[in-house]
Amino acid sequence: MLGENDQARGLDMLAIGDLLMDAVRRNSGVSRAEVIALLERISSRKFDAAKQYPAGIQSGKPFRRDSPRTPYFDANDIAAPCCGAAACIVTSDEELALRVAAARSPRYQAAAVTEVLGVGEGSSNENFLHRQSPLLFSTAVREALAATADDARRPISVFASSAFGVAHDAFPSIELSFLLAMGLSYERSVERMAEGWPNPFGGLLTFGHALGASGLVQVNKAHHLFSGDQRYLKDGPHRRQGFRETGAIAFTSSVGGPLSHVVATLLRGGFEDVRPLAERTTKRRRDPGPSPLATEWREKRHQLRLVLPSYLARLRGRGPGEPWYVEGVTYVSIRSSIRALSREDVMRVRFDGLEAVVAQAHLEEVRAQLREVVLVVMGEVDRLASMFDAFRLLTDEVRDLAGKWRAAGQLTPKAMALGDDKVAAIVKEALRVPLVIATAPGSVPAERRKIVFLPYPGLDYPDLENVDVLWRQPDGRIGKAADDPGLLPFWNVRAKREEERPQAGPPGSTAREVVDGIVESQERPESMAELRLLRAWFSVDMPKPILEEALRRLGVEAGQVGPAMRALVILVELADGGSFADPGASPEIVGRAARKARAFLEAYETTTVQLGNLLAVSAFEPPPFRTRPDEGLVSGVRFARELTRAALETGLSLRAAVVAGQGAVYEDAEGRHGLASEATARAWELLTSLRGGPAGPAIAVDGAVGLVRERVQQRLRDWSAEPADSSTIFRI
């Protein structure tokens, strides 16, 4: 439901969904035409996928896009309300869950049990216009996702890495808001939407928006997909054929109001067999415990409440008047806005779309008649018993006018062939008024957002597609700002600022303190370095190196590069895989030997990756160093020697390259320590050179010259040495 203030000021849910779409579009740097083409692709795919979910009210129906409802949305982009109910059994009884899983009815492809990993919720002001953060930042969504990840004891990246989702999609902009809040860019978000990742079987759009039950419907749909419930899922190109044996993770979301209350869940299902709780990696917490992601988000949410006042204050004096920031434009029905419109607003309304049924020569006359009808209904609103009576009066008046226009020959030839009721229905669709929502400076947060009904002197709906800043004169006139990236806020991808030389920040400053200083300032425009920091700071799940680089460009101590680490890289390759019938036998033998050879690398932090016939070991030692530089090379040689010997005993032949150097540590795709070092490229170069030699075991050691070669040779007594420029190859 909408807040009372939103309703009093003329908004409805349809207009807000469209406004959200416009806010995302204008801050992502894409055109309205591009968005409309994308929405058609998304909806078409949903209707196609819905054929495999017969319970949906749109299942099997053809896709059409011929009934526009807003500037962005067609009727087939909007989830239709429906009567519905949903039920599921939620239990903490492990015995019951295991019994159900063991039953394995032929109705299911996998175990008919879905595990709840986490649940979370988030809230925003029920009045859309009273929210203090920019509309692009769907704060309740971010809060719900952070709380859910905390409850599941997972990183926020768990959502984007889920196998699928069942996202609330009453409007496409709501579905898109969830993906953006997961840290996906606009481009990656819309790609996933078009491929069906957040709604494999069409979502609420094709199932129907079962008011009051949609959240549980989402959970049940995830369960159907996990278990392969044949009662609900038909075979077809969009059906999942199963998950890995240990199951997969998915998310669901539900929404109340205009993203004012959001609930999210993380689920795990699709198991072949459900293991007992004691064997699973994640156990439910008995106490709430710490919530690091939700706590961090609340701190950033407080900062976001400051960015609009700070941004507008920085624009003062840069144009002819008071700066207003355009957050979105849309149309709203006369029915919804009738209490908010003034007489002057009504006298300017053009009723766009009226030309579909009224002849061009009679448009102005008909518009004048419709304005009078609207004014009459406005005058009757407070006298009539309910708004429904007012709407009935409006409908009756329009139907009467349709008959008069027909009699007077004022309709188009096509409209003359229609009945009066059909003509009246088309005219009622034209009873809409365009508006712009703009944020202005002000000391009272609830009064900062302004609604200007269009057209307004000097301002009209088509003019505002790519206008983000307005200048309001003391006499009330409003003008458009020039298309200048320097005037745009940091969350707009087109925003730019002047590059400045970095100045050292206060000693010991944290990233949060630096951001506080920027968003609390209301003086000069931000520098480009500050703009980059704000973008990185308020992004979801931003990689740490990007944030550190942004701090470094500002001269902040917290972002400075630390001392390099000693690095050791060992690459090992099967030169001869022996005569095993099983192609996986040789790599397995090498992997087992590598685990034992790890004894020679105990002085280092190591990461081992094996891909078929290739094994890579990266090792590092952070300062203060406990070993001499050449000791790392010797340790690597001992590791390679042990591995080569073990392989030779089973009839395998290995070639290896050992390189020492410097490097930096990063978090790899598995969340483990990875090593970035030039030594890796050098090791690969040496390994490649070995491929041109004899097939027998060989170890190429970079830097093995002089005294270092002698130390290495002591560890490879029965190996022959072949010195090169800066390396030595040892062979048995």
PEZI-V691442 format. One record per residue. N is the residue number from 1. RES is the residue in one small letter. PSI is psi in whole degrees, -180 to 180 (999 if undefined). Layout:
n=[N N]
res=[RES RES]
psi=[PSI PSI]
This chain:
n=[1 2 3 4 5 6 7 8 9 10 11 12 13 14 15 16 17 18 19 20 21 22 23 24 25 26 27 28 29 30 31 32 33 34 35 36 37 38 39 40 41 42 43 44 45 46 47 48 49 50 51 52 53 54 55 56 57 58 59 60 61 62 63 64 65 66 67 68 69 70 71 72 73 74 75 76 77 78 79 80 81 82 83 84 85 86 87 88 89 90 91 92 93 94 95 96 97 98 99 100 101 102 103 104 105 106 107 108 109 110 111 112 113 114 115 116 117 118 119 120 121 122 123 124 125 126 127 128 129 130 131 132 133 134 135 136 137 138 139 140 141 142 143 144 145 146 147 148 149 150 151 152 153 154 155 156 157 158 159 160 161 162 163 164 165 166 167 168 169 170 171 172 173 174 175 176 177 178 179 180 181 182 183 184 185 186 187 188 189 190 191 192 193 194 195 196 197 198 199 200 201 202 203 204 205 206 207 208 209 210 211 212 213 214 215 216 217 218 219 220 221 222 223 224 225 226 227 228 229 230 231 232 233 234 235 236 237 238 239 240 241 242 243 244 245 246 247 248 249 250 251 252 253 254 255 256 257 258 259 260 261 262 263 264 265 266 267 268 269 270 271 272 273 274 275 276 277 278 279 280 281 282 283 284 285 286 287 288 289 290 291 292 293 294 295 296 297 298 299 300 301 302 303 304 305 306 307 308 309 310 311 312 313 314 315 316 317 318 319 320 321 322 323 324 325 326 327 328 329 330 331 332 333 334 335 336 337 338 339 340 341 342 343 344 345 346 347 348 349 350 351 352 353 354 355 356 357 358 359 360 361 362 363 364 365 366 367 368 369 370 371 372 373 374 375 376 377 378 379 380 381 382 383 384 385 386 387 388 389 390 391 392 393 394 395 396 397 398 399 400 401 402 403 404 405 406 407 408 409 410 411 412 413 414 415 416 417 418 419 420 421 422 423 424 425 426 427 428 429 430 431 432 433 434 435 436 437 438 439 440 441 442 443 444 445 446 447 448 449 450 451 452 453 454 455 456 457 458 459 460 461 462 463 464 465 466 467 468 469 470 471 472 473 474 475 476 477 478 479 480 481 482 483 484 485 486 487 488 489 490 491 492 493 494 495 496 497 498 499 500 501 502 503 504 505 506 507 508 509 510 511 512 513 514 515 516 517 518 519 520 521 522 523 524 525 526 527 528 529 530 531 532 533 534 535 536 537 538 539 540 541 542 543 544 545 546 547 548 549 550 551 552 553 554 555 556 557 558 559 560 561 562 563 564 565 566 567 568 569 570 571 572 573 574 575 576 577 578 579 580 581 582 583 584 585 586 587 588 589 590 591 592 593 594 595 596 597 598 599 600 601 602 603 604 605 606 607 608 609 610 611 612 613 614 615 616 617 618 619 620 621 622 623 624 625 626 627 628 629 630 631 632 633 634 635 636 637 638 639 640 641 642 643 644 645 646 647 648 649 650 651 652 653 654 655 656 657 658 659 660 661 662 663 664 665 666 667 668 669 670 671 672 673 674 675 676 677 678 679 680 681 682 683 684 685 686 687 688 689 690 691 692 693 694 695 696 697 698 699 700 701 702 703 704 705 706 707 708 709 710 711 712 713 714 715 716 717 718 719 720 721 722 723 724 725 726 727 728 729 730 731 732]
res=[m l g e n d q a r g l d m l a i g d l l m d a v r r n s g v s r a e v i a l l e r i s s r k f d a a k q y p a g i q s g k p f r r d s p r t p y f d a n d i a a p c c g a a a c i v t s d e e l a l r v a a a r s p r y q a a a v t e v l g v g e g s s n e n f l h r q s p l l f s t a v r e a l a a t a d d a r r p i s v f a s s a f g v a h d a f p s i e l s f l l a m g l s y e r s v e r m a e g w p n p f g g l l t f g h a l g a s g l v q v n k a h h l f s g d q r y l k d g p h r r q g f r e t g a i a f t s s v g g p l s h v v a t l l r g g f e d v r p l a e r t t k r r r d p g p s p l a t e w r e k r h q l r l v l p s y l a r l r g r g p g e p w y v e g v t y v s i r s s i r a l s r e d v m r v r f d g l e a v v a q a h l e e v r a q l r e v v l v v m g e v d r l a s m f d a f r l l t d e v r d l a g k w r a a g q l t p k a m a l g d d k v a a i v k e a l r v p l v i a t a p g s v p a e r r k i v f l p y p g l d y p d l e n v d v l w r q p d g r i g k a a d d p g l l p f w n v r a k r e e e r p q a g p p g s t a r e v v d g i v e s q e r p e s m a e l r l l r a w f s v d m p k p i l e e a l r r l g v e a g q v g p a m r a l v i l v e l a d g g s f a d p g a s p e i v g r a a r k a r a f l e a y e t t t v q l g n l l a v s a f e p p p f r t r p d e g l v s g v r f a r e l t r a a l e t g l s l r a a v v a g q g a v y e d a e g r h g l a s e a t a r a w e l l t s l r g g p a g p a i a v d g a v g l v r e r v q q r l r d w s a e p a d s s t i f r i]
psi=[147 150 158 -38 -42 -44 -42 -27 7 12 160 174 -37 -44 -39 -40 -40 -39 -42 -41 -40 -38 -43 -45 -51 -26 -8 -3 31 161 164 -39 -39 -40 -44 -41 -39 -44 -37 -42 -42 -48 -39 -42 -39 -42 -36 -45 -30 -17 -24 5 81 -19 -18 143 -21 2 127 -6 146 150 130 149 80 15 75 136 -27 176 -30 -38 135 166 -32 13 -10 129 124 135 147 161 134 162 155 149 145 160 123 126 153 9 100 -38 -43 -44 -43 -36 -43 -43 -37 -23 -41 66 146 -10 -24 145 -26 -180 135 44 131 131 134 113 -37 153 142 162 161 152 151 171 132 -23 111 -42 -13 -5 139 -19 158 145 -27 -33 98 89 -38 -36 -47 -41 -43 -43 -41 -43 -37 -45 -40 -44 -34 -5 49 158 162 -22 -9 -30 -51 -23 6 155 -36 176 167 86 146 127 46 -38 151 -31 -28 -46 -44 -38 -36 -43 -39 -37 -11 -3 7 142 169 -46 -45 -34 -49 -29 -44 -39 -44 -26 -6 10 -45 -5 80 -29 31 -10 -162 -24 -45 -22 -37 144 92 94 129 -11 -1 -34 -45 -33 -43 -45 -44 -37 -38 -41 -41 -42 -41 -48 -10 44 110 -13 -27 -29 129 156 149 179 -21 -2 134 137 6 172 177 161 -34 6 177 170 142 163 156 161 150 157 141 134 -166 69 36 -25 124 135 135 153 151 127 153 131 -167 21 146 -45 139 118 154 156 -41 -22 -9 155 -27 127 146 143 143 -25 158 -40 -178 153 77 -41 -43 -38 -45 -41 -40 -37 -41 -33 -38 -41 -38 -28 -15 -15 -36 -49 -39 -45 -46 -36 -36 -22 -15 136 -2 5 175 68 -169 131 133 132 123 117 -25 159 150 -171 150 149 150 -36 -44 -32 5 -32 -20 -19 141 168 -39 -39 -46 -39 -14 -12 137 -13 62 134 -12 -27 -11 -23 -16 133 145 -39 -20 8 -49 -39 -43 -40 -42 -41 -41 -37 -41 -40 -45 -42 -38 -47 -39 -39 -24 -12 -48 -21 -32 158 -34 166 -29 -35 -38 -42 -37 -40 -43 -45 -45 -41 -42 -39 -42 -42 -38 -41 -40 -40 -37 -46 -33 0 31 -3 160 159 -39 -41 -30 -25 -7 158 165 -38 -40 -42 -44 -37 -41 -40 -40 -35 -27 -8 68 157 130 155 161 138 122 147 130 160 149 148 -19 111 -38 -12 5 -36 129 144 123 115 140 157 153 148 118 4 133 164 -50 -26 -18 6 -42 27 126 -15 136 154 122 125 158 -27 6 -12 146 129 159 139 157 158 87 112 -23 -14 -9 153 164 -26 -4 127 -20 -5 139 156 171 137 137 154 132 141 140 128 171 139 137 8 137 166 -41 -41 -38 -44 -41 -45 -35 -49 -19 -13 145 29 -95 160 152 156 169 -35 -39 -36 -44 -40 -44 -42 -44 -40 -43 -1 153 132 41 132 137 -40 -32 -42 -42 -38 -39 -40 -39 -39 -17 1 24 133 -36 -18 3 147 131 174 148 153 153 135 147 127 131 121 131 137 140 118 -33 117 9 -162 28 139 -34 120 -17 -5 -50 -50 -35 -41 -43 -42 -42 -42 -36 -36 -37 -37 -13 -17 -28 0 23 -17 -2 156 128 154 130 132 130 128 98 -122 0 134 132 132 125 134 146 158 115 154 155 137 139 -6 162 155 -40 -17 -34 -42 -42 -41 -41 -37 -42 -40 -48 -38 -48 -44 -43 -43 -47 -38 -40 -35 -20 12 15 152 130 152 144 154 135 123 133 152 -146 161 -175 151 143 170 123 -172 -23 7 13 171 129 162 124 113 146 -16 -27 -47 -39 -40 -41 -38 -44 -41 -39 -39 -30 -25 -22 -4 -165 157 -9 173 139 146 120 126 115 138 5 78 155 -134 -33 -40 -39 -42 -41 -42 -31 -29 -13 59 -38 22 144 146 136 91 143 -167 -56 16 172 138 127 132 150 999]
